[in-house]
C-alpha cells in the first residue's frame, strides 16, 4: 500500500497560502487538496487508486492544473470527457510516497 503523508499535503497547502496568486485560486487549490485528503481517508489512506476528476472534484481548470503540477501528478483525458489526476508524487523527489 502506497501512502502520501498528510503532513506533505498540509505543507503544500501552507506554501500555497503564501503564494502571490489571487485569493480565489489559493482557496480553490487548498479546497481540492482537502478533497484529496478525504478520498485518501475513504480509501484506507492508500494513494494508489485515488483520483481527482475534472470537473467533478474541481470545476476550475486552472486550479486543477496547478494542483496537479504542485503534487507532481499525472493528468489524462477520460473517454467520456473531462480529466483524471492520479500518480501523485511520482515525478518529484520532494513529494515522497511511502
Buried (B, 14 or more C-beta within 10 A) or exposed (E): EBBBBEEBBEEBBEEBEEEEEEEEBBEBBBBBBEBBBEBBEEBEBEBEEBBBBBEEBBEBEBBBBBBBEBBBBEBEEEEEEEBBBBBBBBEEEEBEBE
